[in-house]
Amino acid sequence: MGNADENRMRLYAKEQCQFVHIGVTCDLKKEIEYYANGIFKPTNITFHNQKVNIFNNTAVVLTATMLYY
């Protein structure tokens, strides 16, 4: 995320995934667009915790991070 690496984002994220930010929910295409166009431009990302909930064939990953701009 910090380097807006589109190839890695596509490698690790499923096309159908949803990204949730404070006030914004978007699909993978829009998330990549935000980073590639400099809308999201963090200089440092600190991960505080991560929780995975699995419901049958669906996983919900909640990650608490702090982005520094």
N, C-alpha and C positions, 0 to 999 in steps of 0.2 A: 504494500500500500504506500509506503513512504516513497518509493521510486516510481509509482504509477506504472508498474510493469504489466502491461496488458497480456502478454503471453503467459506469464505465471498466474495471473488472475483467471485466465481461461483454463489453464491446466488444472488448478485446484478447485475451482468453483463449477458446480453444475449450471447449465444454461438456465434451468428453472428456479434457481435459488433467488431469495429475496434479501436485500440488505435493508436494515432498519437503523436509522440515525435519529437523533432528536429532531422531530419535525419532518423527516423525509423517509419514505420507503421507496425502494427502486429495485429493478431487476438488474441482472449482471451487465447488460449492455449499457444501461444508464449509469451504473456505478463506475464502469470503466471510463465512460465519457466524462464524468465528474472529475476523475483523477487526470485523465489525459488533457483536458481543457483547463486544468488549474483551478477548478472550482473548489475541490478539496486539495489542499497543498500542505500536508503536515510535514514538519521538519523532524519530528521525533514522536514515536508512538510507544507508550508504556502500557503493557497488558497487566491488569490487576487480577483478573480471574476469568475463568471460562467454565461454563456449565453446559453439558449436553443432555438433552432429554430425548428419548427414543420412544416413539409411539408407532408400533407395528413397523411399517416401512418408511416412516417419516422421522427425521432427526431435526430437532430445533437446537441450535447452538447460540447461546447467549455469551457474549464477550464484553467485559467491562474494560474499556480502554480510556486513556487520556491522550488526546492528540494535541500536539504543540505546533503552533503556526508561526 
